Structures are given as structure tokens and as C-alpha cells.
Amino acid sequence: MKAPAVDYVRPKSLAEAVDLLSQHPREARVIAGGQSLVAMMNLRVASPGLLIDISRLPELSLVSDDPNAVGIGACVTHAAIEDGQAADPSRGLMPRVAASLAYRAIRTRGTIGGSLALSDPAAEWPAVLTALDAEVVVCGPGGKRSIGCADFTTGVFETALAADEIIESVRIPKLSQDARWGYLKLCRKAGEFASALAVAVIDRTRGHSRVVLGAANGAPLVLDHTSRLLSNGGPEPRNAVAADLDRAADRHFDEFQRNLHIVAATRAVRQVLQ
Ligand SMILES: Cc1cc2nc3c(=O)[nH]c(=O)nc-3n(C[C@H](O)[C@H](O)[C@H](O)COP(=O)(O)OP(=O)(O)OC[C@H]3O[C@@H](n4cnc5c(N)ncnc54)[C@H](O)[C@@H]3O)c2cc1C
């Protein structure tokens, strides 16, 4: 199937894009890499009347590098992160994640901002950026605001983004030299969305430790008990992960899914501790 006819506009600035979006709140949708939105339009899952193309806005491709954090523009592609074209605040985690996401053809067009905005529960970036304690910088008619990644994705394909806001960038604190991370994506074949996805980050210098599950039937799931165990160097992570899953009363996993999540998180934590 092909997408229905749609109006298309390419604004020259982020301010103009926000203006257009707020003038057409019901029918307009921004398009970045189009890797998810065009497929959704072809399947008639999305039927916008107006596409606002933000993919070539210079403000959204900027990468800033200051002593404490890196800012990555919303329209920076997964491939640019994989190839090291954007400064890496994560000591190798983000390029590793980008390389495991979809196929290279999709990575050359798909963007970090598009992935966050869509917040597919099985997507990598919402979980990984939550583990890194990143902030999403969004721009709307009233100006800019920052939202912690842990609060940005609110459910399955649901976010804290208002209908007239556009993601401008993601600000990611730099991991210290002694920081360590672990990352595991389980899927049946390369290029697929994850069946289970876990990321563990410990940065003792910054006093930050966090273990997060993706593909967990909702927003990224922060495993508090396991995160504490990571920072205290406790013995066996498996029991802590299982206890965290028991406490996540809003998530419902069958035995197979539950086991996949336990295996993914346990292995990600072991990568950090070994
Ligand atoms: C076959 C296939 C396999 C895939 N596998 C994976 C995978 O394993 N892991 C994974 O994480 N992803 C995967 N993806 C998704 C891919 O990463 C997409 O690139 C990404 O989800 C969306 O990015 P995009 O730039 O293409 O966004 P688009 O498709 O252009 O937009 C997606 C949505 O985000 C909105 N949007 C885009 N940019 C912004 C912005 N700056 N501000 C506000 N709203 C915005 C759009 O309005 C739309 O609603 C896969 C996609 C395909 C087609």
C-alpha cells in the first residue's frame, strides 16, 4: 500500500517549524528520517494532512561538546552516532547501541529525535538515554524546556511531548573515565526490534548507577534494586532483577518474556561487574 496524498512543507528554521505545527495542531506531523512515519502512513496507522520536514534544519543537526555534557541534535542519524561523527559522551556505549539498531539503510536516515518522539517500547534510545541520565530539550511556541529521559517516555508510544512541541536535542552527561557500562539486546535475527533489551551504567565519580530494561511493555523500566546492587557491588544480580520485575506491578510478562528480561539484565550487569 502507498500513503494517501499529503501536503508537504520544508520550513527554513526550527521557529518556523514550531509555528507551522502550532497552526495545524490536529493535522500536521513533523517528519525527520521518515523510517517509521512513512511506514505508518503506508499502513494507514497515521494519516497526517501536512508533513513538516525538519530533516535538514541546521539547528537540529548540531552537536555541542562542553566539559560536562554532549548535546546531540534531534536529526542526527543513528549512522552518524555509529560512525563516531558525533562526539561520544558515553565511552563507546552509544556507538555500540547505534550499530545494533535496525539495518544500516534505516540507520542512515533514522534519527535519535525521531526514535525518542515515537518511543516504540522496543526501541533502544529511550532505554539507553534513560540509563545515561540524559535530558530531552524540546521547543514549543512558549520557548524551550528540558525533560529528563526517565520522565520523557510515559507509556507505549506515549511521551511528555506536547502536540505543538518539537525535540531539538538530547543533552547527555559525560561518563567519567572510570565509568563502566553493559548492554545486551536479545532478538531473533540481526536488525530486528529487541525482544529484550538491558543497559547498565555505573559512574562512581558522578555517583550514578542505573540499570534499565527496554522492550518491557511500556516506558523504559528502571530497575531500582538492581541499580543499587550495581553501585554496592553485590554478589548475584539475577535475584535482584527478579525482585525488581516482581515490584513492577503495571507490567505483565509471560514466563518466557520474564525470563528473557532477567537474562538480559543479569548479563548487562555482569558485563559491568566483571
Ligand atoms: C525495519 C525497521 C527496523 C527497525 N528496527 C529498529 C530497532 O531495532 N531499534 C530501534 O530503536 N528502532 C528501529 N526502527 C525504527 C528506526 O530507528 C526509526 O528511525 C526511528 O524510530 C524513527 O526515526 P525517524 O527519524 O525515521 O522518525 P520519523 O519516522 O520521521 O518520525 C517518527 C515519529 O516521530 C516524530 N518526530 C520525528 N522527529 C521529531 C522531532 N525532532 N520532534 C518531535 N517529533 C518528531 C514524527 O512526527 C513521527 O511521529 C526500525 C525501523 C524499521 C523500518
Ligand as a Chemical Component Dictionary entry (heavy atoms), coordinates in Angstrom:
data_LIG
# 
_chem_comp.id                   LIG 
_chem_comp.type                 NON-POLYMER 
_chem_comp.pdbx_formal_charge   0 
_chem_comp.three_letter_code    LIG 
# 
loop_
_chem_comp_atom.comp_id 
_chem_comp_atom.atom_id 
_chem_comp_atom.alt_atom_id 
_chem_comp_atom.type_symbol 
_chem_comp_atom.charge 
_chem_comp_atom.model_Cartn_x 
_chem_comp_atom.model_Cartn_y 
_chem_comp_atom.model_Cartn_z 
_chem_comp_atom.pdbx_ordinal 
LIG C1  C1  C 0 12.550 -2.381 9.517  1  
LIG C2  C2  C 0 12.788 -1.436 10.673 2  
LIG C3  C3  C 0 13.511 -1.900 11.751 3  
LIG C4  C4  C 0 13.740 -1.055 12.843 4  
LIG N1  N1  N 0 14.445 -1.541 13.901 5  
LIG C5  C5  C 0 14.658 -0.740 14.971 6  
LIG C6  C6  C 0 15.378 -1.210 16.109 7  
LIG O1  O1  O 0 15.861 -2.359 16.159 8  
LIG N2  N2  N 0 15.534 -0.368 17.156 9  
LIG C7  C7  C 0 15.046 0.926  17.139 10 
LIG O2  O2  O 0 15.224 1.648  18.111 11 
LIG N3  N3  N 0 14.394 1.403  16.065 12 
LIG C8  C8  C 0 14.184 0.607  14.982 13 
LIG N4  N4  N 0 13.495 1.108  13.904 14 
LIG C9  C9  C 0 12.989 2.493  13.954 15 
LIG C10 C10 C 0 14.031 3.458  13.413 16 
LIG O3  O3  O 0 15.064 3.587  14.372 17 
LIG C11 C11 C 0 13.454 4.870  13.166 18 
LIG O4  O4  O 0 14.452 5.591  12.558 19 
LIG C12 C12 C 0 13.035 5.688  14.359 20 
LIG O5  O5  O 0 12.149 5.032  15.176 21 
LIG C13 C13 C 0 12.290 6.963  13.923 22 
LIG O6  O6  O 0 13.210 7.881  13.485 23 
LIG P1  P1  P 0 12.892 8.761  12.200 24 
LIG O7  O7  O 0 13.888 9.871  12.210 25 
LIG O8  O8  O 0 12.870 7.896  10.995 26 
LIG O9  O9  O 0 11.471 9.357  12.541 27 
LIG P2  P2  P 0 10.184 9.587  11.606 28 
LIG O10 O10 O 0 9.754  8.283  11.031 29 
LIG O11 O11 O 0 10.428 10.704 10.677 30 
LIG O12 O12 O 0 9.149  10.070 12.727 31 
LIG C14 C14 C 0 8.688  9.169  13.714 32 
LIG C15 C15 C 0 7.744  9.938  14.651 33 
LIG O13 O13 O 0 8.489  10.876 15.408 34 
LIG C16 C16 C 0 8.025  12.214 15.176 35 
LIG N5  N5  N 0 9.237  13.037 15.164 36 
LIG C17 C17 C 0 10.365 12.826 14.445 37 
LIG N6  N6  N 0 11.311 13.711 14.790 38 
LIG C18 C18 C 0 10.779 14.511 15.728 39 
LIG C19 C19 C 0 11.271 15.620 16.479 40 
LIG N7  N7  N 0 12.516 16.086 16.356 41 
LIG N8  N8  N 0 10.424 16.222 17.376 42 
LIG C20 C20 C 0 9.164  15.759 17.535 43 
LIG N9  N9  N 0 8.646  14.725 16.854 44 
LIG C21 C21 C 0 9.455  14.090 15.963 45 
LIG C22 C22 C 0 7.265  12.153 13.862 46 
LIG O14 O14 O 0 6.262  13.149 13.819 47 
LIG C23 C23 C 0 6.676  10.751 13.932 48 
LIG O15 O15 O 0 5.533  10.756 14.733 49 
LIG C24 C24 C 0 13.263 0.289  12.824 50 
LIG C25 C25 C 0 12.543 0.752  11.712 51 
LIG C26 C26 C 0 12.301 -0.098 10.649 52 
LIG C27 C27 C 0 11.555 0.433  9.465  53 
# 
loop_
_chem_comp_bond.comp_id 
_chem_comp_bond.atom_id_1 
_chem_comp_bond.atom_id_2 
_chem_comp_bond.value_order 
_chem_comp_bond.pdbx_ordinal 
LIG C1  C2  SING 1  
LIG C2  C3  SING 2  
LIG C2  C26 DOUB 3  
LIG C3  C4  DOUB 4  
LIG C4  N1  SING 5  
LIG C4  C24 SING 6  
LIG N1  C5  DOUB 7  
LIG C5  C6  SING 8  
LIG C5  C8  SING 9  
LIG C6  O1  DOUB 10 
LIG C6  N2  SING 11 
LIG N2  C7  SING 12 
LIG C7  O2  DOUB 13 
LIG C7  N3  SING 14 
LIG N3  C8  DOUB 15 
LIG C8  N4  SING 16 
LIG N4  C9  SING 17 
LIG N4  C24 SING 18 
LIG C9  C10 SING 19 
LIG C10 O3  SING 20 
LIG C10 C11 SING 21 
LIG C11 O4  SING 22 
LIG C11 C12 SING 23 
LIG C12 O5  SING 24 
LIG C12 C13 SING 25 
LIG C13 O6  SING 26 
LIG O6  P1  SING 27 
LIG P1  O7  DOUB 28 
LIG P1  O8  SING 29 
LIG P1  O9  SING 30 
LIG O9  P2  SING 31 
LIG P2  O10 DOUB 32 
LIG P2  O11 SING 33 
LIG P2  O12 SING 34 
LIG O12 C14 SING 35 
LIG C14 C15 SING 36 
LIG C15 O13 SING 37 
LIG C15 C23 SING 38 
LIG O13 C16 SING 39 
LIG C16 N5  SING 40 
LIG C16 C22 SING 41 
LIG N5  C17 SING 42 
LIG N5  C21 SING 43 
LIG C17 N6  DOUB 44 
LIG N6  C18 SING 45 
LIG C18 C19 SING 46 
LIG C18 C21 DOUB 47 
LIG C19 N7  SING 48 
LIG C19 N8  DOUB 49 
LIG N8  C20 SING 50 
LIG C20 N9  DOUB 51 
LIG N9  C21 SING 52 
LIG C22 O14 SING 53 
LIG C22 C23 SING 54 
LIG C23 O15 SING 55 
LIG C24 C25 DOUB 56 
LIG C25 C26 SING 57 
LIG C26 C27 SING 58 
# 
